[in-house]
Amino acid sequence: MVDVCRQMYARGYIVASDGNVSMRLAPGVILATPTAARKGHLEPLDLVVTDSQGTPLPGEHRRPSLELAMHVAIYALRPDVRAIVHAHPPCAVAHTIAGVSMREPLVPEVYCQLGEIITVPYTTPTTSEVSEAVAARLGAHNALVLARHGTVTLGSTLEQAYDRLETLEHAAKMSLFARLLAGSAEGVAGLQPAQLEALAKL
């Protein structure tokens, strides 16, 4: 988890104390990044072990991220998810500021790895509004963009959740470049339904 946080920082997906990461270690046990911590400089002993509700276990002296409630809500809805990565990748977030959706798949690899990328409407960070909005739209999605805020990627492993973050921001960059070359946000066509059907059969 520390390595993932350092990679996120090195790649510019987070700055300073942005973002948070968690893993479901066992039923009722979550490992999470601490609140107000510089993720690029974390050490293993900085991590916090909590119960399934995000309450630190006895003996823990650090508080988990203020946004752990969002992770808790996702774990409750998705038994298949064992790791969650929340970051602030600039290109993906910029799409929401510009009002450009990433929902329409543009290239096969991104669609195969992420499926449909949905945008969650803006809510006040660190409040229960975030958890409620994410829970309402989560479904079977593994990649979400929180409007004017960040991204949430899920996985059965931490590596998968992180890889989905990389793929999501890579998709955002391709979307940006394509729209710049086309000269407008509307001038870029996504994959056609028949093409998506063929990919779904792979």
Secondary structure, DSSP 8 states (H G I E B T S, - for coil): -HHHHHHHHHTTS--TT--EEEEEEETTEEEE-BTT--GGG--GGG-EEE-TTS-B-TT--S-B-TTHHHHHHHHHH-TT--EEEEE--HHHHHHHHHT----S--SHHHHHHH---EEE----TTSHHHHHHHHHH-TT-SEEEETTTEEEEEESSHHHHHHHHHHHHHHHHHHHHHHHHHTSGGG-----HHHHHHHHT-
